[in-house]
Amino acid sequence: MKTRRAAPRKALQVYRSKRDFAKTSEPRGRPRGTGRELAYVIQKHDASHLHFDLRLEVDGVMKSWAVPRGPSVNPAVKRLAVQVEDHPVEYNTFEGIIPKGEYGGGTVMIWDRGSWRFGGDDPDQTRGIREGLRLGKLEIVLQGRRLRGAWVLVRTGKQGSKPQWLLIKQRDRHAGDGPEPVERYTRSVVTRRTMAGIADHAERTGKRWKQ
């Protein structure tokens, strides 16, 4: 896979405009170029509502979707995924507490992470990813600690200003109709803490975990 260019400087404007970095320990970040592997992370986020944030590295930032019920490994299940603002790549290491009153205030867990690649037919991965996002059908293959195999993101429309997609597992050896991963795994892949443990650690130490 060819090295990708960094995203334009304006790519993180929306992300930064929603946060007061004097109050939150979330990374300010900067768009940057990427190497041969593209990063992938899912963060469990107990904000106004508990949900899971799927983030895929594209052109130096993390394209992000809020998945209220989390990813499913059952191909018959379609999960809503609401696209939100791009996040910095540095956000992949964020686990801790966003202060109350700040945007997204609540506990954040690194629930899964690894790498991903384009799963479509275009041999040019960069072109395939960009076209998939533009056309509203992005085929992805995850190589995480907990999630592996192929999914597809399909754009269905908008709710207000936020594009809505469906996240659907594709039929492969990693698919199944048993207990869902979000129910089986309740601890961080990094610190092994539960959501309550993350919140307690952050309150006691005043620090977030950082790679």
C-alpha positions in Angstrom: 0.0 0.0 0.0 1.4 3.4 -0.9 2.1 6.0 1.7 -0.9 8.4 1.9 -0.7 12.1 2.0 -1.6 14.0 5.1 -5.2 15.3 5.4 -5.7 19.1 4.8 -5.1 21.2 7.9 -8.8 22.0 8.1 -9.7 18.3 8.5 -9.7 18.6 12.3 -11.4 22.0 12.6 -14.8 20.6 13.6 -13.2 18.3 16.2 -11.2 21.1 17.8 -14.1 23.6 17.7 -16.1 21.3 20.0 -13.5 20.9 22.7 -11.8 23.1 25.3 -8.3 21.5 25.5 -7.6 23.5 28.7 -10.3 21.2 30.4 -10.2 17.9 28.5 -7.1 15.7 28.2 -8.2 14.5 24.7 -5.4 15.1 22.2 -5.5 18.2 20.0 -3.8 16.2 17.3 -2.8 17.1 13.8 -3.4 15.6 10.4 -0.5 13.5 9.3 0.7 11.1 6.6 0.2 7.4 7.1 2.4 4.4 6.3 1.6 0.9 5.0 -0.9 -0.1 7.7 -4.0 1.8 8.5 -5.0 2.1 12.1 -8.4 1.0 13.4 -9.9 1.4 16.9 -13.3 1.0 18.6 -13.8 3.0 21.8 -16.7 2.3 24.2 -18.0 5.7 25.2 -20.4 6.3 28.1 -21.5 9.9 27.3 -25.2 11.0 27.3 -25.8 7.5 26.0 -23.6 4.4 26.0 -22.3 3.7 22.5 -19.3 2.5 20.5 -17.1 4.7 18.3 -15.7 3.1 15.2 -12.6 4.9 13.8 -10.8 4.1 10.6 -7.6 5.9 9.5 -8.1 7.6 6.2 -5.7 10.2 4.8 -4.0 11.1 8.1 -7.2 11.4 10.3 -9.6 8.9 11.8 -13.0 8.8 10.0 -15.4 8.2 12.8 -18.9 6.7 13.3 -21.0 6.4 16.5 -22.5 2.9 16.6 -25.2 3.0 19.4 -25.4 -0.8 19.8 -21.9 -1.7 18.8 -20.7 -3.8 15.9 -22.4 -7.2 15.3 -20.8 -10.3 13.8 -24.1 -11.6 12.6 -24.6 -10.8 8.8 -28.4 -10.7 9.4 -28.0 -7.7 11.8 -27.7 -4.2 10.5 -26.3 -1.7 13.0 -26.9 2.1 12.7 -23.6 4.0 12.4 -23.8 7.8 12.6 -20.8 9.6 11.0 -19.3 12.2 13.2 -16.4 14.6 12.9 -12.9 13.3 12.0 -10.6 12.7 14.9 -6.8 12.8 15.1 -4.8 9.6 14.9 -3.5 10.3 18.4 -7.0 9.7 19.7 -6.5 6.0 19.2 -4.6 6.0 22.5 -7.2 7.9 24.5 -8.7 6.1 27.5 -10.1 7.9 30.5 -12.6 10.5 31.3 -13.8 13.5 29.3 -15.0 16.0 32.0 -18.7 16.6 32.5 -19.9 19.7 30.6 -17.4 19.1 27.8 -18.4 17.7 24.5 -18.8 13.9 24.8 -18.3 14.1 28.6 -18.0 10.6 30.1 -15.8 7.5 30.3 -13.9 6.2 27.3 -12.5 2.7 26.9 -10.3 1.3 24.2 -12.5 -1.7 23.4 -10.6 -2.9 20.3 -7.8 -1.8 18.1 -5.6 -3.0 15.3 -5.4 -2.3 11.5 -7.8 -2.3 8.6 -7.7 -2.4 4.8 -10.0 -1.7 1.9 -12.1 -4.8 1.1 -13.3 -3.9 -2.4 -12.1 -4.9 -5.8 -10.1 -1.8 -6.7 -6.4 -2.7 -6.6 -5.6 0.9 -5.7 -6.5 1.0 -2.0 -6.4 4.7 -1.7 -8.7 5.3 -4.6 -11.1 2.5 -3.4 -11.4 4.0 0.1 -12.0 7.5 -1.2 -14.6 6.3 -3.8 -16.3 4.2 -1.2 -16.7 7.1 1.1 -17.9 9.4 -1.7 -20.4 6.9 -3.1 -21.6 5.7 0.3 -20.5 2.1 0.2 -17.2 1.3 1.9 -16.0 -2.3 2.2 -13.6 -2.9 5.1 -11.6 -5.7 6.5 -10.6 -5.4 10.2 -7.6 -7.0 11.9 -8.2 -6.3 15.5 -7.8 -8.0 18.8 -11.5 -8.8 19.0 -13.0 -8.1 15.6 -11.7 -9.6 12.4 -13.0 -10.1 8.9 -15.1 -8.1 6.5 -17.8 -5.5 7.1 -19.5 -3.0 4.8 -20.6 0.5 5.7 -23.6 1.7 3.6 -24.8 5.3 3.7 -28.5 5.6 4.0 -29.2 9.3 4.4 -28.9 12.1 7.0 -30.3 12.9 10.3 -29.8 16.6 10.6 -26.2 17.3 9.5 -24.9 13.9 10.3 -24.7 11.2 7.6 -26.3 7.9 8.7 -24.8 4.6 7.6 -25.4 0.9 8.3 -22.6 -1.3 9.5 -23.1 -4.9 8.3 -21.0 -8.0 8.8 -20.1 -9.9 5.7 -20.3 -13.7 5.5 -16.8 -15.1 6.3 -15.2 -17.4 8.8 -15.4 -14.7 11.5 -19.2 -14.3 11.2 -21.6 -16.0 13.6 -25.0 -15.8 15.3 -23.9 -16.5 18.9 -23.2 -14.0 21.7 -22.2 -10.6 20.4 -18.6 -9.4 21.1 -19.9 -6.2 22.8 -21.6 -8.5 25.3 -18.7 -10.9 25.7 -15.9 -8.4 26.2 -16.4 -5.8 28.9 -12.7 -4.8 29.6 -10.2 -2.6 27.8 -7.9 -4.3 25.4 -5.1 -2.1 26.8 -5.5 -1.8 30.5 -7.9 -4.7 31.2 -10.0 -2.2 33.2 -13.8 -2.1 33.1 -15.6 1.2 32.5 -16.0 1.6 36.2 -12.3 0.8 36.7 -11.3 3.4 34.1 -13.3 6.1 35.7 -12.0 5.2 39.2 -8.4 5.2 38.0 -8.8 8.5 36.2 -10.4 10.1 39.3 -7.7 8.8 41.6 -4.7 9.7 39.5 -5.9 12.6 37.5 -4.3 11.0 34.5 -5.5 9.2 31.4 -3.7 6.1 29.9 -1.3 7.0 27.2 0.7 4.7 24.9 
